[in-house]
């Protein structure tokens, strides 16, 4: 049986990192085309025999969210194709800062205020964001992590596991805001806090002594059992619904100790389940697992900074995070972007 041809439509807010996503897709073997006329979109896809990544946004001639969605629906009806929609966005303050740094005009407000153009575009692209398989918040994510996110979801490993939902476990700090992409959020702030131990404070939740300190909380085991039980319940239902991406976030005050440890333990729990199910039936559940420590990724000096894929405990690998870069939507890599995935 012939495999379906992957087609990724990349859209979103101007300045949100679409060009960086297209470059990342190009790096993993996609033929990237940015901003073709909308009337050419379907014909371009149907004539291609290569994996395609196509950027479509407010600069596109004849741009209209409903027209893009109609074209996407027709492509999805083609059994030869496997199209997906990726939506890149960032907070308004981040977009304003990027436009200030690059001194560019907003395409929807060439002679007016950038803020007005951003708000107009948010409204115009809302239907695309609602229908996107993957929404990437690029407000505060290193460019290296963006590239890993794209490779994780669209690289060779993803293609070999096409149809398996990507489950991302995220640790975060409440004071830095909730991950907007989260489907489930758990709060670890009531547990014992290693921050108040001067020996443990500089370490992270990956450290065994920090983990032991947190686990000594009398309510820890009962709480983790509740988290694991709920996750074990909902993940198979997500798969049944055809969900392609699921994000489970666990937060604490600083995002360095308790949330990191809880995510690590939940990852081990789910990895063990993957291994057991594979041993039983050779396939395992219909998802792939990935871990992201958001606040540690912002501090590359932290032990365990960055993200990794988790298939089973023996298959874990550590990824270091490069210094933050923040390239503008269409400028060279030398300009900066804080880009996130998801």
C-alpha positions as CSV (number, residue, x, y, z in Angstrom):
1,X,0.0,0.0,0.0
2,X,1.4,3.4,-1.0
3,X,1.9,5.8,1.9
4,X,0.1,9.1,1.7
5,X,2.1,12.2,0.7
6,X,2.6,14.6,3.6
7,X,1.5,18.2,3.0
8,X,1.9,20.8,5.7
9,X,0.2,24.2,5.4
10,X,1.9,26.7,7.7
11,X,-0.1,29.8,8.6
12,X,-0.6,32.2,11.5
13,X,0.2,35.7,12.6
14,X,2.7,37.8,10.8
15,X,5.9,37.8,12.8
16,X,4.8,34.6,14.6
17,X,7.6,32.4,13.2
18,X,6.1,30.9,10.0
19,X,9.3,31.4,8.0
20,X,11.3,29.6,10.8
21,X,8.8,26.7,10.7
22,X,9.1,26.5,6.9
23,X,12.9,26.5,7.1
24,X,12.7,23.7,9.7
25,X,10.5,21.7,7.5
26,X,12.8,22.3,4.5
27,X,15.7,21.0,6.7
28,X,14.0,17.7,7.2
29,X,13.2,17.1,3.5
30,X,10.1,19.1,2.7
31,X,9.9,21.3,-0.4
32,X,9.0,24.6,1.0
33,X,7.0,27.3,-0.8
34,X,6.2,30.5,0.9
35,X,3.2,32.7,0.0
36,X,2.0,31.3,-3.3
37,X,-1.3,32.7,-4.8
38,X,-4.2,31.0,-3.0
39,X,-5.7,30.0,-6.4
40,X,-2.6,27.9,-7.1
41,X,-2.6,26.1,-3.8
42,X,-4.5,22.9,-4.7
43,X,-2.9,22.6,-8.2
44,X,0.5,22.9,-6.7
45,X,-0.2,20.1,-4.2
46,X,-1.8,17.8,-6.7
47,X,1.1,18.1,-9.2
48,X,3.7,17.4,-6.6
49,X,5.3,14.0,-5.9
50,X,7.4,15.4,-3.0
51,X,6.6,16.3,0.6
52,X,5.3,19.9,0.6
53,X,5.4,22.7,3.2
54,X,3.4,25.7,2.0
55,X,3.2,29.1,3.8
56,X,-0.1,30.9,3.6
57,X,-0.8,34.1,5.5
58,X,-2.2,37.6,5.2
59,X,0.4,38.5,2.5
60,X,-1.0,35.8,0.2
61,X,-2.9,37.1,-2.8
62,X,-6.6,36.5,-2.3
63,X,-6.1,35.4,1.3
64,X,-9.3,34.4,3.1
65,X,-9.4,32.0,6.0
66,X,-12.6,30.3,4.8
67,X,-11.1,29.8,1.3
68,X,-8.0,28.2,2.9
69,X,-10.1,25.9,5.0
70,X,-12.2,24.9,2.0
71,X,-9.1,24.0,0.0
72,X,-7.7,22.1,3.0
73,X,-11.0,20.1,3.2
74,X,-10.7,19.1,-0.5
75,X,-7.1,18.1,0.0
76,X,-8.0,16.0,3.0
77,X,-10.6,14.2,0.9
78,X,-7.8,13.0,-1.4
79,X,-6.7,9.5,-0.3
80,X,-3.2,10.1,-1.8
81,X,-2.5,13.0,0.6
82,X,-2.0,13.5,4.3
83,X,-2.4,17.3,4.8
84,X,-2.0,19.1,8.2
85,X,-2.5,22.7,9.2
86,X,0.1,24.4,11.5
87,X,-0.8,27.8,13.1
88,X,2.1,29.9,14.5
89,X,1.3,32.8,16.8
90,X,2.7,34.9,19.6
91,X,1.4,37.2,22.2
92,X,0.6,40.8,21.1
93,X,3.4,42.2,23.3
94,X,5.9,39.8,21.7
95,X,4.8,40.7,18.2
96,X,5.0,44.4,18.9
97,X,8.5,44.0,20.2
98,X,9.5,42.0,17.1
99,X,8.1,44.7,14.8
100,X,9.9,47.4,16.8
101,X,13.2,45.6,16.6
102,X,13.0,44.9,12.8
103,X,11.2,48.2,11.9
104,X,8.9,46.4,9.6
105,X,5.4,47.4,8.7
106,X,2.5,45.1,9.4
107,X,1.0,43.8,6.1
108,X,-2.6,44.6,7.3
109,X,-1.6,48.1,8.5
110,X,1.1,49.4,6.1
111,X,0.3,53.0,6.9
112,X,-1.1,52.7,10.4
113,X,-0.3,51.3,13.8
114,X,1.2,47.9,14.1
115,X,-1.1,47.1,17.0
116,X,-4.1,47.6,14.8
117,X,-2.7,45.3,12.1
118,X,-2.1,42.6,14.7
119,X,-5.6,42.8,16.1
120,X,-7.1,42.7,12.6
121,X,-5.0,39.7,11.7
122,X,-5.9,37.8,14.9
123,X,-9.6,38.2,14.0
124,X,-9.1,37.3,10.4
125,X,-7.1,34.1,11.1
126,X,-9.2,32.9,14.1
127,X,-10.9,30.2,12.0
128,X,-7.6,28.8,10.9
129,X,-6.3,28.6,14.5
130,X,-9.5,26.7,15.5
131,X,-9.0,24.1,12.8
132,X,-5.2,23.7,13.0
133,X,-3.8,20.3,14.0
134,X,-0.8,22.0,15.7
135,X,-0.9,25.5,17.2
136,X,2.6,26.8,18.1
137,X,3.0,29.6,20.6
138,X,6.3,31.3,19.6
139,X,6.3,33.9,22.4
140,X,9.0,32.4,24.5
141,X,10.7,29.4,23.0
142,X,14.3,29.1,21.7
143,X,14.7,28.6,18.0
144,X,16.5,25.3,18.6
145,X,13.4,24.0,20.5
146,X,11.2,25.1,17.6
147,X,13.3,23.0,15.2
148,X,13.1,20.0,17.5
149,X,9.4,20.4,17.8
150,X,9.0,20.4,14.0
151,X,11.4,17.4,13.6
152,X,9.5,15.5,16.3
153,X,6.2,16.0,14.6
154,X,7.1,15.9,10.9
155,X,10.5,14.1,10.7
156,X,11.2,10.5,9.7
157,X,10.4,9.1,13.1
158,X,7.0,10.9,13.0
159,X,6.3,9.5,9.5
160,X,7.1,6.0,10.6
161,X,4.6,6.5,13.4
162,X,2.0,8.3,11.4
163,X,-1.4,8.2,13.0
164,X,0.1,8.0,16.6
165,X,-0.9,10.9,18.8
166,X,2.0,13.0,20.1
167,X,1.7,13.4,23.9
168,X,3.9,16.2,25.3
169,X,4.5,16.5,29.1
170,X,5.4,20.1,30.1
171,X,6.7,21.4,33.4
172,X,6.2,25.1,34.0
173,X,6.1,28.0,36.5
174,X,2.8,29.5,37.3
175,X,4.4,32.9,37.6
176,X,5.4,32.7,34.0
177,X,1.9,31.8,32.9
178,X,0.1,28.6,31.9
179,X,1.1,26.9,28.7
180,X,-1.7,28.0,26.3
181,X,-1.6,24.7,24.4
182,X,-2.2,22.5,27.5
183,X,-5.2,20.1,27.5
184,X,-4.7,19.0,31.1
185,X,-3.1,21.1,33.9
186,X,-2.0,19.9,37.3
187,X,-0.8,22.0,40.2
188,X,2.1,20.9,42.3
189,X,2.5,24.0,44.4
190,X,1.1,22.5,47.6
191,X,3.9,19.9,47.8
192,X,7.1,20.4,49.9
193,X,9.2,23.0,48.2
194,X,13.0,22.3,47.8
195,X,13.5,26.1,47.1
196,X,13.6,26.6,50.9
197,X,16.5,24.1,51.4
198,X,19.7,26.0,50.6
199,X,21.4,22.8,49.5
200,X,18.6,21.8,47.1
201,X,17.7,25.2,45.8
202,X,20.3,25.4,43.0
203,X,19.4,21.9,41.8
204,X,16.4,20.8,39.7
205,X,13.7,18.2,40.0
206,X,15.8,15.8,38.0
207,X,18.2,15.5,40.8
208,X,17.5,12.3,42.9
209,X,17.9,14.2,46.3
210,X,15.4,16.8,45.1
211,X,13.0,14.1,44.0
212,X,13.4,12.3,47.4
213,X,12.6,15.6,49.2
214,X,9.4,16.2,47.2
215,X,8.4,12.5,47.5
216,X,8.6,12.8,51.3
217,X,5.5,15.0,51.4
218,X,2.8,12.9,53.1
219,X,0.3,13.6,50.3
220,X,2.7,13.1,47.4
221,X,2.0,9.4,46.6
222,X,-1.8,9.9,46.7
223,X,-1.6,12.9,44.5
224,X,0.7,11.3,41.9
225,X,-1.6,8.3,41.8
226,X,-4.5,10.5,41.0
227,X,-2.6,12.2,38.2
228,X,-1.4,8.9,36.7
229,X,-4.9,7.4,37.0
230,X,-6.6,10.4,35.2
231,X,-3.9,10.4,32.5
232,X,-4.3,6.7,32.0
233,X,-8.0,7.2,31.6
234,X,-8.1,10.1,29.1
235,X,-5.2,9.3,26.8
236,X,-6.9,6.3,25.1
237,X,-10.1,8.4,24.7
238,X,-8.0,11.1,23.1
239,X,-6.7,8.5,20.6
240,X,-10.3,7.3,20.0
241,X,-11.3,10.9,19.2
242,X,-8.6,11.1,16.5
243,X,-6.7,13.8,18.5
244,X,-3.2,14.2,17.0
245,X,-1.6,16.2,19.8
246,X,-2.2,16.3,23.5
247,X,-0.3,18.4,26.1
248,X,-0.3,17.6,29.8
249,X,1.2,20.4,31.9
250,X,2.3,20.3,35.6
251,X,3.1,23.6,37.3
252,X,4.7,24.8,40.4
253,X,5.9,28.3,41.6
254,X,9.3,28.4,39.9
255,X,9.0,25.5,37.4
256,X,12.4,24.1,38.6
257,X,11.7,21.5,41.2
258,X,8.3,20.1,42.0
259,X,6.8,20.4,38.5
260,X,10.0,19.0,36.9
261,X,10.0,16.0,39.2
262,X,6.3,15.2,38.7
263,X,6.7,15.4,34.9
264,X,9.7,13.1,35.1
265,X,7.8,10.6,37.1
266,X,4.8,10.8,34.9
267,X,7.0,10.3,31.9
268,X,8.6,7.2,33.5
269,X,5.1,5.9,34.3
270,X,3.9,6.3,30.7
271,X,7.2,5.0,29.3
272,X,6.8,1.8,31.4
273,X,3.3,1.4,30.1
274,X,4.5,1.8,26.6
275,X,7.1,-0.9,27.2
276,X,4.6,-3.3,28.9
277,X,2.0,-2.9,26.1
278,X,4.7,-3.4,23.4
279,X,5.8,-6.6,25.1
280,X,2.2,-7.8,25.3
281,X,1.0,-7.1,21.8
282,X,4.0,-5.7,19.9
283,X,2.4,-2.4,19.2
284,X,1.7,-0.5,22.3
285,X,-0.8,2.4,22.7
286,X,-1.5,4.9,19.9
287,X,0.7,7.7,21.0
288,X,4.3,9.0,21.2
289,X,5.7,10.6,24.3
290,X,7.8,13.8,24.6
291,X,9.0,15.8,27.6
292,X,9.6,19.5,27.8
293,X,10.8,21.4,30.9
294,X,9.8,24.9,29.9
295,X,11.6,27.0,32.5
296,X,14.7,24.9,32.4
297,X,14.8,25.4,28.7
298,X,15.0,29.1,29.4
299,X,18.1,28.5,31.5
300,X,20.5,26.3,29.5
301,X,22.8,26.1,32.5
302,X,20.2,24.0,34.4
303,X,20.9,20.3,34.6
304,X,18.3,18.6,32.3
305,X,17.5,21.8,30.3
306,X,15.7,21.2,27.1
307,X,13.4,18.4,25.9
308,X,13.5,14.8,24.8
309,X,11.5,12.1,23.3
310,X,10.5,9.1,25.5
311,X,9.6,5.7,24.0
312,X,10.8,3.6,26.8
313,X,13.2,4.2,29.7
314,X,16.2,2.7,27.9
315,X,15.5,4.9,24.9
316,X,15.6,8.3,26.6
317,X,18.0,10.8,25.2
318,X,19.0,14.3,26.5
319,X,18.9,17.3,24.3
320,X,20.8,20.5,25.3
321,X,19.2,23.9,24.5
322,X,21.0,26.4,22.4
323,X,21.1,30.1,23.4
324,X,17.9,31.9,22.6
325,X,17.6,33.3,19.1
326,X,14.7,35.3,17.8
327,X,14.5,35.6,14.0
328,X,11.7,37.8,12.6
329,X,9.1,36.1,10.4
330,X,11.0,36.7,7.1
331,X,14.4,37.8,8.1
332,X,17.7,35.9,8.4
333,X,18.4,33.5,11.2
334,X,20.7,36.1,12.8
335,X,17.8,38.2,14.0
336,X,16.1,36.8,17.1
337,X,12.9,34.8,17.7
338,X,11.6,33.3,20.8
339,X,9.7,30.4,19.2
340,X,7.7,27.6,20.4
341,X,5.1,23.8,19.7
342,X,4.6,22.4,20.6
